Amino acid sequence: MKIVPVPVREDNYAYLLIDEPSNKAAAVDIYDVPKVTEKAKELGVEIVAAITTHHHYDHAGGNKAFAQLYPGAPIYGGSDQVAAVNKIVKDNETFTFGDNITVRCLATPCHTRDSICFHVTDAVNKNHPGGVFTGDTLFIGGCGRFFEGSAEEMVQALNYLRTLPDETIVYNGHEYTASNLAFGKHIEPDSPGIEKLTELVEKNKITTGLTTIGDEKRWNVFMRLGVEAVRKATSANDDTPDAVVMDSLRNQKNTYKG
């Protein structure tokens, strides 16, 4: 299994999920069809499916063009709001791809009602730790806005992602890592992973695919709601529900100018 990020728009990521034995690829959040198909051609792989994390245009906006270019190919998504979807998937549903790849669907409603994260593993290549396409639910050092959901749902979504193996590689929807780092330092400057995240941002223009679920547990303040520094920054006490802490954090991030 190989996963190749394809930057699109100003800061979005599309991806090619490649099954190496068959040379078949699935395009994830294929906003820019020409750019993604050109990358597939460069890599010598055949695109046979599309996977969409949620219905927003900057992720699903290429689906109709994809459907015209690849008639009959499956387009996976979480609801009929996803453009051109023909395979609606639900929580914990699995499907296979190519010769060796298994995809498990994790429903994470909040950013949108149909947000789905896709956990991918290789049945044969045990050296690959697996990956998760998180769309706009989980970012490196951050989380998405609650456009169609609540703080409580985001808590549930991130807790769900916490159940994945720590070594699972994160492939998120946007390059927001530098701004998330700044906010994380503002909230919890001494988090155990902050030095590693700082170095990552300083050395890499593209940060997706370079971190893991275990890393997020160490540096992502939105996954560290019980930590003293995070609760202090949100004026929480011992009895404050995590959803209230989450709501305060997201509101602070929305207006943070640091």
Secondary structure in CASP SS format (residue, H / E / C, confidence):
PFRMAT SS
TARGET T0000
AUTHOR 0000-0000-0000
METHOD secondary structure of the structure
MODEL  1
M C 1.00
K E 1.00
I E 1.00
V E 1.00
P E 1.00
V E 1.00
P E 1.00
V E 1.00
R C 1.00
E C 1.00
D C 1.00
N E 1.00
Y E 1.00
A E 1.00
Y E 1.00
L E 1.00
L E 1.00
I E 1.00
D E 1.00
E C 1.00
P C 1.00
S C 1.00
N C 1.00
K E 1.00
A E 1.00
A E 1.00
A E 1.00
V E 1.00
D C 1.00
I C 1.00
Y C 1.00
D C 1.00
V H 1.00
P H 1.00
K H 1.00
V H 1.00
T H 1.00
E H 1.00
K H 1.00
A H 1.00
K H 1.00
E H 1.00
L H 1.00
G C 1.00
V C 1.00
E E 1.00
I E 1.00
V E 1.00
A E 1.00
A E 1.00
I E 1.00
T C 1.00
T C 1.00
H C 1.00
H C 1.00
H C 1.00
Y H 1.00
D H 1.00
H H 1.00
A H 1.00
G C 1.00
G C 1.00
N H 1.00
K H 1.00
A H 1.00
F H 1.00
A H 1.00
Q H 1.00
L H 1.00
Y C 1.00
P C 1.00
G C 1.00
A C 1.00
P C 1.00
I E 1.00
Y E 1.00
G E 1.00
G C 1.00
S C 1.00
D C 1.00
Q C 1.00
V C 1.00
A C 1.00
A C 1.00
V C 1.00
N C 1.00
K E 1.00
I E 1.00
V C 1.00
K C 1.00
D C 1.00
N C 1.00
E C 1.00
T E 1.00
F E 1.00
T E 1.00
F E 1.00
G C 1.00
D C 1.00
N C 1.00
I E 1.00
T E 1.00
V E 1.00
R E 1.00
C E 1.00
L E 1.00
A E 1.00
T C 1.00
P C 1.00
C C 1.00
H C 1.00
T C 1.00
R C 1.00
D C 1.00
S C 1.00
I E 1.00
C E 1.00
F E 1.00
H E 1.00
V E 1.00
T E 1.00
D E 1.00
A C 1.00
V C 1.00
N C 1.00
K C 1.00
N C 1.00
H C 1.00
P C 1.00
G C 1.00
G E 1.00
V E 1.00
F E 1.00
T E 1.00
G E 1.00
D C 1.00
T C 1.00
L E 1.00
F E 1.00
I C 1.00
G C 1.00
G E 1.00
C E 1.00
G C 1.00
R C 1.00
F C 1.00
F C 1.00
E C 1.00
G C 1.00
S C 1.00
A H 1.00
E H 1.00
E H 1.00
M H 1.00
V H 1.00
Q H 1.00
A H 1.00
L H 1.00
N H 1.00
Y H 1.00
L H 1.00
R H 1.00
T C 1.00
L C 1.00
P C 1.00
D C 1.00
E C 1.00
T C 1.00
I E 1.00
V E 1.00
Y E 1.00
N E 1.00
G C 1.00
H E 1.00
E C 1.00
Y C 1.00
T H 1.00
A H 1.00
S H 1.00
N H 1.00
L H 1.00
A H 1.00
F H 1.00
G H 1.00
K H 1.00
H H 1.00
I H 1.00
E C 1.00
P C 1.00
D C 1.00
S C 1.00
P C 1.00
G C 1.00
I H 1.00
E H 1.00
K H 1.00
L H 1.00
T H 1.00
E H 1.00
L H 1.00
V H 1.00
E H 1.00
K H 1.00
N C 1.00
K C 1.00
I C 1.00
T C 1.00
T C 1.00
G C 1.00
L C 1.00
T C 1.00
T E 1.00
I H 1.00
G H 1.00
D H 1.00
E H 1.00
K H 1.00
R H 1.00
W H 1.00
N C 1.00
V H 1.00
F H 1.00
M H 1.00
R C 1.00
L C 1.00
G C 1.00
V C 1.00
E H 1.00
A H 1.00
V H 1.00
R H 1.00
K H 1.00
A H 1.00
T C 1.00
S C 1.00
A C 1.00
N C 1.00
D C 1.00
D C 1.00
T C 1.00
P C 1.00
D H 1.00
A H 1.00
V H 1.00
V H 1.00
M H 1.00
D H 1.00
S H 1.00
L H 1.00
R H 1.00
N H 1.00
Q H 1.00
K H 1.00
N H 1.00
T H 1.00
Y C 1.00
K C 1.00
G C 1.00
END
